[in-house]
Amino acid sequence: MPHQERPPFKIRRTKRPWARKLRMRLKRLFPGHIPIATKLSLTIGILMVCIIGLMATLIVRYQQDVLSQQIKQLGVSLTAQMAHSASEPLLAGDQLGMEVLTSNVVNNGSVLGTAILNRDGDLVAHAGIVPKQIDFIGPMPQLGRPWEYWDANQVNRLHVITYSSPIFVQDVIAGSVLVTLDHSTWAQAIRNANQAIIGTSIAVLLIGALLTVWLSRRLSQPIYDLMDFSNALDGGSYDLRLSERRQDEFGHLIAAFNRFAEGMKQKHQAESSLERYLSPKLAKAVLTGQHAKLGGERVEASVVFADIVGFTGMAEGMSPEEVAKALNMYFTLIARTAEAYGGMIDKYIGDCAMIVFGVPVKDEDHAYNAACCSLALRELINQFNNTREAQGHTPMRFRFGLNAGIMHAGNMGAEVRMEYTVVGEAVNLASRLAGAGEEGQILVTEKFIQQPSVHNRIIAHKHRDMRLRGVSEAIKTYLIDDLKPEFQDPHKHQVQQLWWQSLKDIA
């Protein structure tokens, strides 16, 4: 059998069960987002607890060692002195001297009992508390032995410690002495010292916790301010600014955010101003650099020319200010309607508005949207004219020329001054149709009627064959009357909304 290579062995790292359980418990304890101030407080708090706890433990241990060493030194010193003083009475058998010696030592406030033992370990003289089992003589006779003492009524209990020392006579052990000290006082001193150390540690820990919380909030507050500031910028509030009084890294970051907000404000103002001269779609495309060079591309689009009938004669009886005001009113109505149907105001040519559909954003229904826009404009302008006539003003009558086809869309002009527009035979033909139409007519070509997005949606009738300037052959033209019934309801609703919106804009 041919040799088959085994796949490389892969080490699969499995998560430890205890780590998974710990993570799940932490998620249950702290669900969702944990503020950075809480994280800082917890981190610094845990470090402080560990450090202060370690220091307190070391100090307590040191204090215990110091006090234990002090009581040991006292016990060893007393037993050594007593052993030296008891050597002669013990050797001479002076019972009275030994009794006086033990009684004098017991009179010391911290000594609860003394005893003198002979070489055989028998009790020769004693005073106060004496251990019941005399087993202190051994290899280390000076080692302290703590034990508990109960009084005769078994009510009070004392913690005592007994030290022993051998009695030497010419380098021979003649006996030993026992000194019993009150260990309760020393233990209480140790407890008091421990309590003082622990209390001080707790006080320092509480003060540190308060300072930690304050410091965490002070450090995290600029972060929260920057978060609120960024949310405000996302909401379009470009006039807000943060205080730059801080002289640290946060101060530099705040200054950078303020500069960013100023740049956003200027960009927003530029975009708003640009949208007044260009369509919103084209303005965004220009700001993003999509149409920053001369040239363009071949596109299939539609164009509408809305032209005023007899504008020259109408303007003769009006002042320039009245003409400009009237044109602005009508062009506002046209701009709002074109935007609603996805069109772009290419330019205003005197008394004519040029609207393009299908550029710069591709639209499969550009021809249908151009027809709907023309129908809506005709109805809205009629209503507006009725209102102007009722107010005693001169109305303006429009005619419309539509066409669809291949056009060249892009920047025209020079590098220092360019304009985004569409050019081509289809555009020229639409302009000629607008000039050849009559009041209220929406004039189109037969080719436009045959567009797939238009043919089954509109009602049109054949007008006549027309010979247009600049066109060698006669053009079959049609007049658009309306949309088919199944498409009229959404259109009427849209026209009604546009009418109320236009009244607000013109007012």
PyMOL commands that set and color helices and strands:
alter all, ss='L'
color gray80, all
select helices_A, chain A and resi 17-29+36-92+95-106+183-234+249-277+280-287+311-316+320-340+366-390+425-436+446-449+452-455+485-506
alter helices_A, ss='H'
color red, helices_A
select strands_A, chain A and resi 111-118+123-128+145-150+157-169+172-182+295-308+343-349+352-357+398-414+417-423+442-445+458-466+475-483
alter strands_A, ss='S'
color yellow, strands_A
deselect
rebuild
show_as cartoon
